[in-house]
Amino acid sequence: MLRGALLAALLITPELAQVVIAGAFGYVSEFVLELLPGSNSGLLAEAIEWFSGVGQGVQAIGLAQLQLGSGGVLLVGGILISFLRYGTVSIGSGILATMRAPKKANYE
């Protein structure tokens, strides 16, 4: 459901989708890390700076590029999930099998 909402937002209001993506992958993580003690120095400060850069980078992407890139990722993800969910014989062994052959009807 979330993928469909994101795809609809990318088509209808790409500006809003861009803000949501930047917030989800950059600014929210930055905010949460800033709440932790010791966030002013060390590895935590570097992580905060990196997430801030991610948010700024997403907002710097052009809207057409964002629509194409995000739409492509959602499309490929949907195809991959449908193949993994419905088109494999077994996942239990850790090896993905090929698509199942349809059973032939026996009308004799």
BELDAGI-V535739 format. One record per residue. RES is the residue in one small letter. SS is DSSP state (A for helix, B for strand, O for the rest). Layout:
BEGIN
res;ss
RES;SS
RES;SS
END
This chain:
BEGIN
res;ss
m;O
l;A
r;A
g;A
a;A
l;A
l;A
a;A
a;A
l;A
l;A
i;A
t;O
p;A
e;A
l;A
a;A
q;A
v;A
v;A
i;A
a;A
g;A
a;A
f;A
g;A
y;A
v;A
s;A
e;A
f;A
v;A
l;A
e;A
l;A
l;O
p;O
g;O
s;O
n;O
s;O
g;A
l;A
l;A
a;A
e;A
a;A
i;A
e;A
w;A
f;A
s;A
g;A
v;A
g;A
q;A
g;A
v;A
q;A
a;A
i;O
g;O
l;A
a;A
q;A
l;A
q;A
l;A
g;A
s;A
g;A
g;A
v;A
l;A
l;A
v;A
g;A
g;A
i;A
l;A
i;A
s;A
f;A
l;A
r;A
y;A
g;O
t;O
v;O
s;O
i;O
g;O
s;O
g;O
i;O
l;O
a;O
t;O
m;O
r;O
a;O
p;O
k;O
k;O
a;O
n;O
y;O
e;O
END
